[in-house]
Amino acid sequence: MPHAVILVLLAAAAALLDPTAHGCGVPTYPPLARVVNGEDAKPYSWPWQVSLQYRSGSQFFHTCSGSLIAANWVMTAGHCISSLTYRVVVGEYDRSVSEGPEQIIPINAGDIFVHPGWNDACVACGNDIALIKLSHPVHLNDKVKVGCLPGSGALLSNEYPCYISGWGRLYTGGPLPGVLQQALLPVVDHPHCSQTDWWGGTVKESMVCAGGDAQSGCNGDSGGPLNCQGVDGRWYVHGVTSFVSSRGCNTFKKPTVFTRVSAFNTWIQETMSQNS
């Protein structure tokens, strides 16, 4: 491909990641604040939240969450992807009923791009991120919006207030909720999270930790966003939910670990531009 064409495509992809593109990161229905231990999210307050579902027989079932980062692109975790048939549902809130705003988009098998460095046998090796190109663009509206991505290399300070959102289990071994949940997860920066009595060397610099003990993600939250509000008032997806402790979702000094999105901007841009 001619060099000039590559530059044009990369510029187009960079525009998709522009914080001002599509009015990203500004919910029409602002989220509730200061929810500590998890609670029903305000309906459609995380409008980039998606449900990734797989087909079993004639039905589809929720397996992971994801974030809408362009009208036809979703970001999720690499460990959420296998050789199954998937679809994405945007505009979802209560999965137990059809509420009207849902948009169901099929996924073509060749339009799922798992980071080449992801290794199913080594979650601690990092690179737990994947992109999904939708078979057609979603209709952006007051209940379906694009999430902002942070700038390359962006890091959050210790105890920076962020929110996890998803339909994951309410506690270790607990039920999957019908209604979208959210919880306040303050960031645990790398110097703290990598201490030997925390996650130690398991946590890489391409990851970000948040929460811990009573505040955590759980099975079913995988692939979903760590939502952090910037000084500009917009919400940025700083993390992709990756893993929790094998001892349980709510384990002392074992905060939820996310793929740090700002470590993968180049790969995201290149993947989107090369498959536009």
N, C-alpha and C positions, 0 to 999 in steps of 0.2 A: 504494500500500500504506500503511495507517495507520502513523503514526510509532511507536506503541507496538509494533506487530508487528515493524517493522524492528529496534527495540531488542532485542526478545526473540530474533530470529533472530541478531543480531550477538552477543548474549550466549551463545547456544548454540554459535556458531562459535568464540567465544573459549574456551569450555569445552573444545572439541576440541583447542585449541592449548595448554591447560593442561599444564605439565610433568608433573603427577602423573596426568593422565588416561591410562587404559589401561595404567598401569605403564610409560609410555613410556621409551625410552632405557636400559633395563636388560636386557641380553641374559642369557638363561639360561646361555649358553655364552660366558663373557667372551673378548674378542678377545685375540690374541697381542700382546705389546707390543714396541716397539723394532724393528720390521721397517723397514729403511731403504730398500733398493733394490727392494722389491716381492717378494712371496712369496705362496704359497697362504694364503688366510685360513683360520682355524680354522672348521670347518663350523658354519654358523648363528650365528656370532658377530656378524653384522650383520643381525639378523632383520627389519629394515625395508627391506633392499635388495630391489629388484624388477628383473626383466628386462622391458623394453618391447620387444615383438616386432611385426613387420608381416607381413602376408600377401602371398605371391607365389605365384600358382597355388594349389595345394592345401596349401602348407606355410607355416609361420611361421618368421621368422628374427630373431635378436636384432639390435636397432639401437641401443638406448640403455639406460641404467639409470634408476632413479628411486628415490624414497623413499616408503614407506608412512607417511602422516602422520595417517591416521584409518582406521577399518576399511573405509571405502569411498572413500578419496581417496589419490591418488598425486601427488607433486610431481616434475616433471622439467624439462628445458630446452625453451624455445620452439623452438629450432632442430631439436629432435628430431621435431617434428610437421609433417606434410604431409597431403595428401589421400589417405591410405592407410587400410586396415583394420588395426586394432591389437588386441592383447590384452596383458594383464599376467600375468606369472608371479611369484607370491610363494612363499616356502619353497624357493627355488632355490639350489643350490650348484654342483653339477657339471652343466653344461648338456649334456654328452655322453651322459648316462644318465638314466633315470628312477629316482629314489631313493626316492620315496614321499611326502615332505612337500609336494611341489609342489601349488599350487593355481592353476588357470588360469582367469582371469576375462576374458570378452569385454568390449570397449569399444564403446559406442554412439557413433556419429559425432557426435551433438549433445552429448556429455558430455565434450568436450575443450575446455579454456579456456586459450588462449594469452594472455599479458599483452598488452593493447591497444597498449602502447608498443614491442613487439618488432618489429624490422624485419629480415627475412631478408638484406637487402642491406647491413646495417650491424651486424655483431656487436659492434663496439666502442661502439655507441650504448647498449648495455645492455638491461635488461628481458628478459633471456634466461631466462624462467621460464614454466612452464605447469602447470596442474592437470588431473588426469584423474579424473572420477567413475566409479567402477567400477559395472558393471551389477548387482552384488550385493556385499554386504560379505564380506570374507574371514573365515575362521575363525582368530581369534587363538589362538596356542598357544605352546609353548616354542620353536618355530622360526620363527614369524611374529609379529612385534610391531611396534608403532608407534614411530617415531622422534620425539624431542622437537624442537620448534622453539625457537630462542632468542627472548628478549624483543625487542620493537621497539627498533631502534637499537643493539642490542648489538654491540660491537666487540671483537676479540681483539688481544692485545698481540703485538708482533713476536716471532717464534720460538715462539709458542704451539704445542704439539704437537697436530697433528690427523692424521687418516688418510683417505686416499682409498680407496674400494673399488669394484670393478667388474670387468667382463669385457673391458676394453679391450685393445688390442694390447700385447704385452709390450715392444715398442720400435718406433720409427718404421719402418713398413713390415713389421713382424713379424706373427706369427700371433695369432689370437684364442684365448685360453686357454679350456679347458672349465671349469676350476675357478675360483671367485671369487678375485680377487687383492686384496691390500691393500698399502699403502705409507705410511710415515710422511712427512707433508708439513708441516713447520713453517710457520706463517703468516709471510708477508712483509707487514708493515703498509703502508698506503697511502703514507705519506711515503717509504718505501724503494722500493716497487714502481713509483711514479710518477716516479722519477728518470729523467732523459733517457737514460741508458745502460741502463735497465731497460725497463719498458713505456711510460714517458713518459705523455703525455696519453691513450693508448689505454685506460688503466685508470681507470675512474670510481669515485667514492666509494660507489656502489651495488654494487661488486664487491669481492671479497677474493682476494688472491693467496696461493699456498702452494706450497712445494717449490722446484723449479728444478734445472737441470743433471741429475744422476742421478736426482733425485726428481721425478716428474711423472705426470700423467695422460696418456692417449693415446687415439687414435680408438677409439670403442666405450665409453669411460668416460662420455661425455656424458650429462648429466642426472642422474648419480649423486651421492651425498652426499659432502660433506666432514664427517667425523665428528670432533667435538671434545668431550672429556669435561669437564663442568662441575665446580665445587667440590662440588656435591652428589652427585657420583659418577655422574650420569646422562650419557648421550651425546646431544649435540645436533647436528642437521644444520644447520651454519652456512653451508654453501655448496652450490650446484647446479653441477656441472661444466660449464663453458661453452666455453673455447677454450685452445689452446696455440699456440706459435709456428709460423708457416708454414715455418720452417727445420727443424722436427722437434720431437718430444715432449720430448726431453732437451736443452734449449738453455740455455747459461749465461746467467744474469740474465734469463731468460724463464720465470718460474714459471707453473704452471697457474693460469688465471684462472677464478674461480667467481662466479656470481651470489650476492650477499650476501643471505641469506634474511631477515635482520633489517631489511632495507630495504623488505620487501614484506609485512609482517604484515597491514597494513590490507587490501591487495588480496586476500590469501589468505583472511582472515576474511570479507570481503564476498562473494567468489566462492562460498565454501562455503555461506554462509548463504542466498544468493539462489538457490542450486541444490540445496537440501537435499531 
